[in-house]
């Protein structure tokens, strides 16, 4: 048996704003943007070269969901963006205006730094040791 995570849902305030940020700041590819009617869309993004896991943008509906935008994990890192070249991506992301909460750290498992998406969710940029 083979399984994988197909997509992770991320609450957003606005589809187009989120698409623009993820494609510009992180270089993600827009995989699909399908109108589902009633203001709902099926929007899938993926990091360059990714073949399995996608990011599903989910527009928040109602006050309770809207209150979770940018804080889906209570302030902890939400997602880990693995890279094959930390320095390249660190420099590109900083040039694109991505806010990093810290300088790169060199851990036993690899090089890592926490950054924020446009809503403030914490992500790790991570190059694992080979």
Legacy VTK file of the C-alpha trace (Angstrom):
# vtk DataFile Version 3.0
C-alpha trace
ASCII
DATASET POLYDATA
POINTS 130 float
0.000 0.000 0.000
1.184 3.519 -0.796
-0.311 6.666 0.642
0.681 10.319 0.696
-0.778 13.606 1.843
-2.521 14.993 -1.225
-3.159 18.481 0.105
-3.087 20.562 3.255
-5.849 23.144 3.689
-4.760 26.663 4.553
-7.300 29.271 5.641
-6.991 32.501 3.668
-8.833 35.815 3.598
-8.822 36.141 -0.185
-8.015 33.631 -2.924
-6.372 36.046 -5.358
-4.282 37.747 -2.662
-3.010 34.364 -1.459
-2.323 33.071 -4.986
-0.327 36.206 -5.771
1.742 35.954 -2.592
2.541 32.247 -2.783
3.446 32.379 -6.472
5.499 35.590 -6.178
7.159 35.261 -2.767
7.691 31.492 -2.653
7.684 30.642 -6.349
4.831 28.154 -5.955
3.037 26.976 -9.065
-0.708 27.397 -9.466
-1.874 23.846 -10.176
-5.622 24.401 -10.299
-8.136 27.203 -9.786
-11.691 25.983 -10.329
-14.814 27.997 -9.533
-17.113 25.846 -7.381
-19.937 28.393 -7.296
-21.171 30.530 -4.438
-17.807 32.259 -4.044
-15.987 28.988 -3.345
-12.983 27.900 -5.396
-10.755 24.813 -5.528
-7.290 26.356 -5.524
-4.225 24.112 -5.420
-0.643 25.366 -5.262
2.641 23.464 -5.101
6.299 24.275 -4.561
8.472 24.049 -7.687
9.342 20.433 -8.477
6.788 19.009 -6.041
4.839 16.040 -7.347
2.598 14.947 -4.481
1.565 17.251 -1.635
-0.351 20.393 -2.550
-1.523 23.446 -0.639
-5.303 23.892 -0.828
-6.359 27.481 -0.264
-9.590 27.575 1.736
-11.302 30.941 2.001
-12.466 31.426 5.560
-16.214 31.466 6.022
-17.667 33.149 9.076
-16.104 34.772 12.107
-14.776 31.593 13.705
-12.787 30.521 10.635
-11.663 34.097 9.957
-10.272 34.272 13.499
-7.952 31.354 12.653
-6.352 32.973 9.585
-2.660 33.296 10.338
-2.894 31.273 13.526
-3.962 27.786 12.545
-1.541 26.184 15.007
-1.607 28.504 18.008
1.645 30.218 17.042
3.685 27.083 16.326
5.299 26.373 12.990
2.562 25.135 10.660
4.337 23.773 7.592
7.847 22.757 6.599
9.103 23.764 3.171
11.977 21.460 2.301
14.593 22.664 -0.148
17.659 21.258 -1.849
19.484 24.620 -1.526
18.794 26.624 1.622
20.982 29.621 0.731
19.431 30.030 -2.726
15.870 29.970 -1.398
16.669 32.050 1.710
18.098 34.794 -0.493
15.264 34.650 -3.074
12.589 34.705 -0.405
14.172 37.628 1.434
14.492 39.533 -1.853
10.761 38.907 -2.409
9.959 40.453 0.966
9.301 37.294 2.969
9.634 37.988 6.709
11.929 35.600 8.567
11.529 35.398 12.339
15.152 34.366 12.796
18.506 33.923 11.169
19.360 30.471 9.778
20.151 27.812 12.370
22.353 24.802 11.852
20.823 21.824 13.605
21.764 18.143 13.697
19.085 17.453 11.062
19.935 20.368 8.739
19.724 24.108 8.119
16.474 25.817 9.100
14.879 29.234 9.574
11.306 30.144 10.466
9.460 32.488 8.123
5.916 33.842 7.981
3.425 33.645 5.154
1.316 36.655 4.244
-1.062 35.995 7.136
1.592 35.288 9.781
1.542 31.477 9.837
4.960 30.113 10.773
6.794 27.919 8.286
10.215 26.273 8.397
12.489 26.659 5.405
14.514 23.476 5.766
17.426 21.832 4.000
17.928 18.393 5.499
21.447 17.064 5.937
22.358 14.537 3.309
LINES 1 131
130 0 1 2 3 4 5 6 7 8 9 10 11 12 13 14 15 16 17 18 19 20 21 22 23 24 25 26 27 28 29 30 31 32 33 34 35 36 37 38 39 40 41 42 43 44 45 46 47 48 49 50 51 52 53 54 55 56 57 58 59 60 61 62 63 64 65 66 67 68 69 70 71 72 73 74 75 76 77 78 79 80 81 82 83 84 85 86 87 88 89 90 91 92 93 94 95 96 97 98 99 100 101 102 103 104 105 106 107 108 109 110 111 112 113 114 115 116 117 118 119 120 121 122 123 124 125 126 127 128 129
